[in-house]
Amino acid sequence: MSTSPRKPVYLAVYDTLADWETGYATAYLARNGYDVRTVGPTTDEVRSIGGLRIRPDLALDELRPEDAALLILPGADLWDTSGDLAPFARTARAFLDAGTPVAAICGATAGLAREGLLDDRAHTSAVSFYLAATGYAGGDRYVDADAVTDGDLITAGPTEPVAFAREILRRLGVYEGEVLDAWYRLFHDSDAEAYAVLEKADAR
């Protein structure tokens, strides 16, 4: 019996994106068979906070929720200093309306708050008052946790790239149960014993 290929995961890229926030997720998605593609405001080159130059695979106006497994929105200075990234928040709305998952970390959570996407969903971010400054109406749904999944939406703060990846890997079914727990313990807690669990799982 043939199976249809997995849909790609799209990583949003834009000037001032925070390099450190999505690497665990994209690396382990790629290692487990997902095609990770970059989507920018246009296909013009962008530059991360760390100075990495990235030429997007496609422009945002070409992206369709039905063609994707997940949209990842990293943090960036631009989320708080201009309205340039608002189109990415509007795209996140289209994804969620279509039932396609969205994962947002750091400043991207503020972008989603401004778009009204956190008003009725459990979520987290850097700190609650960071989101409160956006004027959004979802303060009572804020959860003080490393990362939060509510249906198709995943959120995390800037210091939690491993927890962010954990929730992404869980949501897409890459790892589950004790294997997912071991993955998290290895990369978050440097628990050497967890490596054996992962090695055994990868050998299956």
N, C-alpha and C positions, 0 to 999 in steps of 0.2 A: 504494500500500500504506500503510495507516494504522499509526502507531506509538503505543504507549501512552505517556501522559505520564510524565515523570520523577517519581519519588517525592520528597517533600520532604526537606530536611536539617533536623534538629532541633538547635537550640542550647540547651543546658541553661542556665538562669538561676536564680540564687539570691543571697541577701544576701552581700555582700562579694566578688562575682565580680570578677575582674581584667579591666577594660575593654579593655586594650591587647592582649590575647593572641589574640583571635579575629577582629578586624576585617578583616584582609587576606583571610582565608579566606571569611568570610561575604559580603564585598563582591564578590569575584570569582566565588563560586558564584552569587550573585544575578545578576550581570552576564552570566552564561553560562546562564541559564535555570532555575536551581534556585529553588524556593520555600523560603526559610529561615524556619522557624517556631521560636518559643521555647517551652520546656517548663520549668515550675517545680515546686516541691514541691506547690503548689496553684496556683490561678489568682489568688491574692492578689499584689499588687504587691511586687516585690523592689527592693533598692537596691544598686547596684554600689559598688566601692571609690571610684570617681570621683564618686559621688553621683547617677548616672543612675537614674531610676525606670523600671522595666520591669514591665508587666503581661503575664504569660505568656499565650500563645495556648491552651495546654492544661496540665492537671496531669499529673504523672508517671504516675499510675496509669491514665491514658488512653492512654499511649504503647505502641505495639506494634512490634516489630522489622520485621514484614512490611510495615508501612506506611511505612517510612523508607528513605532512601538512606544515611544516616549519622547518627550521634549525636556531637555535639561537646561535650566536657566542659572548660570553662575552669577555671583555678585560682581559689581563693577562700580567704580566711582560715579559713573554716569547715571546710575539709578537715582542718585540723590542730588546731582548737580545740574541736571537738565531733564527735559522731557524726551530726549532722543530715543530712549529705550521703551517708551510707552507702547509702540507697535508690538513689541514682544509680549507685553502683558495682555494686549488685546488678542494676540495669537494664542496665548495660554487659555484665555476664555473660550476661544473656538475649540481648542483641544479638549478642555473639560466638558464642554457642551456635547462634544462628539463621543465622550467616553474614552478618550485617549489620555493616558497619564501624563502629568506634568510634575517635575521635580525642581524646586527653587531653593536656593541657598543664599544667605547673607542679604545683600542689597536687593536681590531679585524678589525677596519676600515683601519688601516695601513697595516694589512695583506692583505686585499682585494685590497688596492692600489698597493702593490707590485705585486700582481697577475694580475694587469691591469683591474680589475673589476670596478674601479671608473673612468676610463678614459672617458667613454661615458655616464655616469649616474649622475644625480643630487645626491648630497650626502653632509653629514656633518661629523664632528668629534669633537675633543676637540678644536682645533684651526686650521686654514688653514696651518700655517707653520709647524705644526706637520706632516701633510700629505705631504707637499712639501718636507720635508727631506727624504721621501722615493724615490724621483726622479720620481714620477709618472707623467703622462701626463694629469691629469684631473683637474688641478687647476682652470680652468675656469668654471668647473661645481660645484665647492664648494659653498654651501649655508650656510650663517651664521644664523642658526636656531637651535631650541632645538632638533628636529629630522626631518628627511626627508625621504619620501617614493617616489621612482621612479620605477613604475611598481612592480616588484617582489623583489626589494631591499629596505630594511629599514636600515638607519644609524642614530647614535646618539653619543653624547659625554659622557664622564664619569660622569658628574654631572646631567644627564637627564634620570634617570631610569624610571620616571613616564611618560615622553613624549615618551620614547622608547616603553614602554608598551602600551601607547595610540595608537601608530601607528600599533603595532602588533595586538591589539584588533580590530582596524578598518580593517586592511587588511584581517583578518580571519572572519570578520563579527560578532564578539562576541557582540560588542556594536556599535551603530550607532547614528548619529544625536544628539538630546538633551541628550540622555542617556550617550553617550560617552563623551560629553562635561561635564556632571555632574560628571562622574567618574573622569575625569581629574581635575576638580575644587575641588573635595573633597580631593584627594590625593596630589595634587600639591599646592593648595591654601588654604587648610583647610577650605573650604567653607561649613559650616554646612547645609546651605539650599540645597546643592546639594544632601545630603543624602536622602532626601525625594523623589527626582526624581528616585534615584537608587532603593530605597525600593519599590516604586510603580512599577517599571519595573520588579523587581525580583518576585513580587507577581503575575504577569500575567501568 
